[in-house]
Structure formats: structure tokens, C-alpha cells
Amino acid sequence: MRFVAAIVSFVLAFVLIGLGLAQRTVFAGPDEVVAEATFDSEAPVAIIDEEALQAFDGRQTIDISGSDQVIAAYGRSEDVTAWVGLATHTVLTVDEETGEVKAKLVKGEETTVPSAIGSDLWFAEYSGESAVSFSANIPEGISVIFMADGTQPAPDTVSISWPTDPRTPWTGPLIVAGVILLLLGGVLYFWAFRHWRKTRGPRRKQPKQPKEPKLPRQPRYSNRKAAKAVRPANPAGTDSSAGRRSSRKMIAIPVVLVGSLVFTGCSADNWPQLGGGSEPSVAASAEADSTDAGIKDPAVTEKQLARIMDEVATVATEADAATSEDLLATRFEGPAYEVRAANYIMRRADPAQPLPQAIVGAPIALSLPQQTDAWPRVVLVVVQDADDETVVPTAVMLEQATPRENYKAQYAVKLQATEFPDVAASTVGAVRYSPDNKFLKLAPEEVFAAYSDILLVGAASTYAEQFDLETDTFIGLAGPDARAARAASVSGPATLSTALTAGSGSRIALATDNTGAIITLSFNDTETITPTEANATIALLGSVKLLTGLSETKKGVNVTYGYQLLFYVPPAGSDEKIRLLGATEGVISAGELP
């Protein structure tokens, strides 16, 4: 029975081990699931919607071909849809049951689209001749857009593949159970063999023999000598060392086999996953919380913003060196554009003029994107020159007017040495307040009128008590005392007058943590010098001379300074005062009077 038990244990062991190994070989399914199709492409652009990308679990590999040029990108589904807009396009979906790719043509008003390359909306983009292939772990809420050149039909062959689940959760348990039975069979076999050797096979009862007659007493011999005399020196087949080597070989083979089988089942993929599977990612959890609370996503991600600021800084550096307004306009607009463009005119007339305020792309000390799914959308960024800590940080307000336009720097404000208010994390973003918001100490549109009055009359303004003028360093540059000094500096038969008007920048208000707001405003401060006597000549100097190209005039001249201001406005009912966080000023235009 002992040998029978050992044999049964061996048979069961090999059956279990075989089943375990078969799960990784003959019973294993395909390595990936593939959905592919070739369709009639009529539209200039096509979309692989988010449901198609999530038809199966796992990292997606996307192959697109069928045109001389292929451009592909992926981004938020709402951003992709907004970029496509009213253009005729094809939407690709995947039937989860059949794995078939289905194409649906959506008619629109536009038959061509611009190139999608370089858009700030995308998380990643690809381009190639005749085909593009890329792999990405694209989460929910993301869609893929692809095209040829925007005028020709989009590529018509698409393949999406997902890796299948490589886990075989019963491989490990089956192999380990088989190994245990294999070891048990070995023990049983060894036990049975020892017992058989010990008993030397079955014994039979011997019959009684007749007693032999007594013989004369023989001389006594030593038992040891007698044994040596009758025992062969080396009986055939009884080499003890050979037996030990054979025994060691028989033991070594199962040990090696057992070790290899145990290592085969050691991978985590070969065992059942207890506890309900892997936990959701932090990003997925945050997105779910935002959706449940009705909070919209921030306008850009941190990676998108880093790329945008790098391009803004690169354009600023290259345009400053080449004094190119056209290049500057690709990433600058409004007050930030005007002050640099005026500097270019002056430096072309006099190369000794200083460069404008430098813009760096990194490191980003603070970023506050707007919570929105509409346009225009804005982002506040604070950057610090990593090579020179003495350079004051710059607050850059970026605005994207439409889905197909890129972000442009509208404000570039030098920060003052004052405490910056607490704001939400960049992954959360901030609400943009309306210009007439009544839940602030002053509505954004009222801040403009109030500060204009302070610049004109100073502490005598009725709004002076609501502003922290003690920390305001800009009052000394553009306030009433500075205006009086400039008027007094005009000599000869001429007078100087000033006028404050609204600048070209948007009045942007982003919420802070305490429901206050960070507000950007722009002012145009125009000085007009007119002669007081007929035929009187006014000499033109400095920036006015460089901008007008004139050295004197009899008609008079005006020069406009642009002010870019950043304020913190506390919530209504707060004891805090409105603080100026930063300011930038510079000449933006000059001309001779008609």
C-alpha cells in the first residue's frame, strides 16, 4: 500500500503541474485584442471617441495610415470636439461585442481645417509620412484626433489594439499543489522502499529440521577472522560508494525539478488577486470627486502649462533679439505685446536702448488655471529666474481666445514685495469672476475707476481708505506727485496735460481661497504737450524722439504709457484692504499732433 500511495501521489502531482503549465501555454489566449477597419474617408478630420479607446482595458496602441501625411494628437474630449467645431468630421467607435470599428460621418459647415500640430490643447501629438503609430495609457475623458493636412481627406485605415490580461491566477496554486504532492510521493516512496529493504521481502515459516549429532569440540576461532575468511574482498554489485552516488542522483533530480517549478509559479500574475483588485489612481479619484461636486476641470494640466510657458519664453527671447513684432504676436497680445513692440521700434532706431523685461519659462512658482470648459480661458503663472534670485518674480496672465488659437501672454507684471494671497492648487484651478461681481470689496470694474481716481488725486480720493497705499510703490511713479513733477519739467512755450484711460487688456478676476480675487487691469496714461505760442518749436527727446522719428515739432506731441497692474481684492465684509501685488509700466506709443 505504501508504494500504491506514492504512485497515486506522483500521478496527481504531474496532473496538477501539467494543468498549471498549460494555463501559461496551450490554454493561454491571444496576447492582444485588435479592432481595425478601413472606411470611406470624406471628411478632413476624424475623431476616435473616448468610448472606443476604453472598449477594452489596458494600454492602447493606435496605428493610423492611408494618406501621404498623417497627423494625430489626443486631448480632453471636450477640447477635441471644440477644436473640430463646425467642420465635417468622421467619428470612430468600437463595437465591444464584435470588436468592429464603425465610422460615422458628421456633416458640418467647414470642409477644411487648419493643421492640428502645435495646439496647446493636446497632451501629445504625432506626425509622419504615410503612417503614424503610438502607444499610450489613455484614460477616460480623452479622445484622439487625426488628419492628413486639413484639406485632404483624413487617413482611412485605423487599428486599435489592447493587450489582454496576462495573469493566470490558478497557475501558481496548481503548480505549488503539484510540487507538494510530488514531495509527498517522494517521502512515501522512500518510506516504502526503506520498509521493503528492512524486511527483505515476504517471509515463510520454515519447517523444523532434525537435530544434528554432536561433533567433537573444535578449536575456537575469532569471529572477525572467520568473517574475513569467508567474505569476498569486493562482492560484485555491492560497491557502496556507487550506491551512494546513485542515491544522490535520484535525490538531486527531484530537487532541481521542484525548484524550477516553484520559480515558475512565483510571479504575482500567477496567483489570484485578493482584496478586489488594484486601487484607482489618484488622478482618477480626483476626477471622480470633481465630477460629483460639479466642479469643472482646470483649463490646462501642469505638463501642458510647462510646455506653453517654455514656448512663450522662447518666443520672447527670439523676438527681443530680432526686434520682430510678427514673431512676438504669435505668443503675446494686449498690454504685454504693446510695451515690447514699442521697445523694438526704439531699439531699431537706437540699438543702445535696453532690452525689455525678460520672460522666463521655468521654474513655475505658482500656477492658477481657470476652471472652465468654455472660451476664452485664462491661466495665471508666476515664474522666477532660477539663475538670478535678485530678479523679482513675474506674474504672467495667459489667455486662449478660441480652441484653435494658442495661449498668449496678455500681462507680464513685476511683483512687489508683498504677501501673495492663498490660491487653489493647479490641479483644481479657480473660478473666474464676472466684472460686476458683488461679493468682493469692490467689483473688478469698480477697481479700475477707484484706482484711477487714486492715481489722479492720491490720498484725497474717496477710495483711498479701501486700498493699502503704504505698500503701494507704484503711486510714487504714476501718482499725483509724479504727474505734477512731469508737468513742471516742461519748459518754454508749452503745456503738459495727462489723461487716464482703459488699456487694451481684459479685466480678469480669478478667485482666491478665501473667495477674494486676483485681478489684472491695464491703464493708458497719455501725456499731451502742446505749444502755447504760434510757431513755437518743441524739442523732442528720448523715447518720444525714437518712436516718432522727429527731433522737434511745432504742432505738439503725445506719448502714451501703458500700465499693467495686478491687485488682490478681499471678499465683501473683510477688514483687509485692496493690495497692489505688482505693476509694470512702459512707453507704448508716441506721435505728433495733427
Secondary structure, 3 states (H helix, E strand, C coil): CHHHHHHHHHHHHHHHHHHHHHHHCCCCCCCEEEEEEECCCCCCEEEECHHHHCCCCCCEEEEEEEEEEEEEEEEEHHHHHHHHCCECEEEEEECCCCCCEEEEEECCCECCCCCCCCCCCCCEEEEEEEEEEEEECCCCCEEEEEECCCCCCCCCEEEEEEECCCCCCCHHHHHHHHHHHHHHHHHHHHHHHHHHHHHCCCCCCCCCCCCCCCCCCCCCCCHHHHHHHHCCCCCCCCCHHHHHHHHHHHHHHHHHHHHHHHHHCCCHHHCCCCCCCCCCCHHHHHHHHHHHHCCCCECCCHHHHHHHHHHHHHHHHHHHHHCCHHHHCCCECHHHHHHHHHHHHHHHHCCCCCCCCCCCCCCEEEEEEEECCCCCEEEEEEECCCCCCCCCCEEEEEEECCCCCCCEEEEEEEECCCCCCCCCCCCCCECECCCCCCCECCCHHHHHHHHHHHHHHHHHCCCHHHECCCCCCCHHHHCHHHHHHHHHHCCCCEEEEEEEEECCCCCEEEECCCCCEEEEEEEEEEEEEEECCCCCCEECCHHHHHHHCCCEECCCEEEEEEEEEEEEECECCCCCCEEEEEEEEEEEEEEECC
